[in-house]
């Protein structure tokens, strides 16, 4: 059985502006984690952060699965202790929907195996909420010259 994370946030910016923040490695490295991301279908990349306990070495191994400019981005999200073992094999999907002068951003992080990934799901669910509503929103506000901002 699997458990998923699903969170939505409204951002008072155009889908193009939000997309830029989701697909530019310099932007992502500021509001999420250090990365070598490239917006290319099939591209393999990593996120790097501090290790957490014995089960996560601080490296998230990813691959771009879907790329529809200004609409949808999906990538695999795999992590473990660093010995080749993967404890979390999941997928992150971002869906952008124009709403009035801004964008509704839906984050879906799927594939948490209920018991095996219980703690990862718990902490990442809280983390994504803070990241979307604070870090991403603040990054866009500070770096945007978008006229759609209210």
C-alpha positions as a printed NumPy array, in Angstrom:
array([[  0.   ,   0.   ,   0.   ],
       [  1.266,   3.457,  -0.87 ],
       [  0.651,   6.879,   0.632],
       [  0.962,  10.191,  -1.22 ],
       [  1.484,  13.877,  -0.554],
       [ -0.769,  16.363,  -2.325],
       [ -0.558,  20.095,  -1.684],
       [ -1.866,  23.123,  -3.546],
       [ -0.835,  26.749,  -3.275],
       [ -2.   ,  29.856,  -5.13 ],
       [  0.786,  32.151,  -6.326],
       [ -0.079,  35.618,  -7.682],
       [  2.254,  35.169, -10.67 ],
       [  1.899,  33.901, -14.22 ],
       [  2.531,  30.224, -14.999],
       [  5.647,  31.327, -16.943],
       [  7.122,  32.96 , -13.838],
       [  6.299,  29.986, -11.592],
       [  7.657,  27.591, -14.24 ],
       [ 10.956,  29.485, -14.343],
       [ 11.336,  28.995, -10.58 ],
       [ 10.623,  25.255, -10.912],
       [ 12.94 ,  24.618, -13.87 ],
       [ 16.014,  26.817, -13.443],
       [ 18.792,  25.181, -11.42 ],
       [ 19.907,  28.523,  -9.952],
       [ 16.367,  29.176,  -8.697],
       [ 15.766,  25.643,  -7.418],
       [ 19.103,  25.705,  -5.582],
       [ 17.921,  28.77 ,  -3.657],
       [ 14.4  ,  27.741,  -2.636],
       [ 14.716,  23.931,  -2.458],
       [ 18.155,  22.271,  -2.538],
       [ 21.423,  22.447,  -4.42 ],
       [ 20.899,  20.765,  -7.793],
       [ 22.277,  20.207, -11.275],
       [ 18.748,  20.068, -12.778],
       [ 18.201,  20.712, -16.484],
       [ 14.733,  20.992, -18.045],
       [ 15.336,  18.17 , -20.525],
       [ 13.138,  15.054, -20.825],
       [ 15.107,  12.056, -19.477],
       [ 17.815,  14.191, -17.822],
       [ 19.332,  12.615, -14.698],
       [ 20.144,  15.003, -11.855],
       [ 20.591,  15.189,  -8.104],
       [ 19.44 ,  17.254,  -5.173],
       [ 21.955,  17.59 ,  -2.344],
       [ 21.246,  18.385,   1.286],
       [ 22.509,  17.325,   4.688],
       [ 22.402,  13.605,   5.525],
       [ 19.683,  12.498,   7.954],
       [ 20.391,   9.475,  10.088],
       [ 21.452,   6.111,   8.721],
       [ 18.781,   5.918,   6.019],
       [ 19.52 ,   9.048,   3.938],
       [ 22.954,  10.187,   2.763],
       [ 21.739,  13.633,   1.647],
       [ 21.577,  12.873,  -2.078],
       [ 18.287,  12.555,  -3.962],
       [ 18.693,  10.826,  -7.322],
       [ 16.233,  12.065,  -9.937],
       [ 15.308,  11.858, -13.595],
       [ 12.966,  14.133, -15.56 ],
       [  9.964,  11.984, -16.527],
       [  7.582,  14.56 , -18.006],
       [  8.081,  18.107, -19.221],
       [  5.202,  20.228, -20.576],
       [  6.362,  23.873, -20.441],
       [  4.352,  26.136, -18.145],
       [  1.962,  23.255, -17.366],
       [  3.519,  20.098, -15.885],
       [  6.864,  18.8  , -14.636],
       [  7.488,  15.35 , -13.197],
       [ 10.647,  13.645, -11.961],
       [ 11.642,  10.557, -10.036],
       [ 12.846,  11.093,  -6.446],
       [ 15.009,   8.295,  -5.026],
       [ 17.106,   8.244,  -1.884],
       [ 18.794,   5.962,   0.575],
       [ 21.841,   5.435,   2.781],
       [ 24.374,   5.793,  -0.036],
       [ 25.4  ,   2.163,  -0.422],
       [ 23.236,   1.628,  -3.505],
       [ 20.183,   0.775,  -1.403],
       [ 17.081,   2.862,  -2.151],
       [ 14.671,   3.389,   0.761],
       [ 12.407,   5.874,  -1.022],
       [ 11.471,   5.387,  -4.682],
       [  8.924,   8.07 ,  -5.478],
       [  7.797,  10.653,  -8.039],
       [  7.337,  14.433,  -7.689],
       [  4.877,  16.107, -10.066],
       [  4.229,  19.833, -10.361],
       [  1.035,  20.951, -12.16 ],
       [  0.482,  24.633, -12.984],
       [ -3.029,  25.909, -13.669],
       [ -3.762,  29.564, -14.544],
       [ -6.206,  31.059, -12.006],
       [ -7.176,  34.708, -12.455],
       [ -4.019,  36.804, -12.495],
       [ -1.943,  34.019, -10.954],
       [ -1.236,  30.31 , -10.864],
       [ -2.523,  27.414,  -8.824],
       [  0.434,  25.125,  -8.186],
       [ -0.266,  21.501,  -7.298],
       [  2.528,  19.369,  -5.856],
       [  2.049,  15.608,  -5.818],
       [  4.755,  13.45 ,  -4.248],
       [  3.696,   9.85 ,  -4.761],
       [  5.006,   6.379,  -4.017],
       [  5.591,   6.304,  -0.264],
       [  5.26 ,   2.698,   0.843],
       [  3.008,   2.983,   3.864],
       [  5.12 ,   1.394,   6.621],
       [  8.55 ,   1.455,   5.045],
       [  8.336,   5.208,   4.354],
       [  6.044,   6.268,   7.212],
       [  8.519,   8.713,   8.776],
       [  9.724,  10.03 ,   5.399],
       [  6.109,  10.749,   4.406],
       [  5.356,  12.441,   7.728],
       [  8.357,  14.787,   7.625],
       [  8.244,  15.453,   3.887],
       [  4.548,  16.318,   4.02 ],
       [  5.285,  19.013,   6.608],
       [  8.415,  20.076,   4.74 ],
       [  6.692,  20.496,   1.397],
       [  4.001,  22.645,   3.035],
       [  6.623,  25.046,   4.382],
       [  8.646,  24.969,   1.175],
       [  5.649,  25.847,  -1.014],
       [  4.074,  28.492,   1.18 ],
       [  7.257,  30.159,   2.411],
       [ 10.452,  29.385,   0.54 ],
       [  9.094,  29.128,  -3.019],
       [  6.596,  31.952,  -2.575],
       [  9.261,  34.226,  -1.045],
       [ 11.778,  33.333,  -3.747],
       [  9.332,  34.252,  -6.524],
       [  8.328,  37.473,  -4.767],
       [ 11.962,  38.544,  -4.333],
       [ 13.104,  37.584,  -7.842],
       [ 10.094,  38.318, -10.002],
       [  9.354,  41.329, -12.123],
       [  6.084,  39.738, -13.172],
       [  3.301,  42.22 , -13.823],
       [  0.743,  39.575, -12.738],
       [  1.777,  40.105,  -9.102],
       [ -1.066,  41.752,  -7.217]])
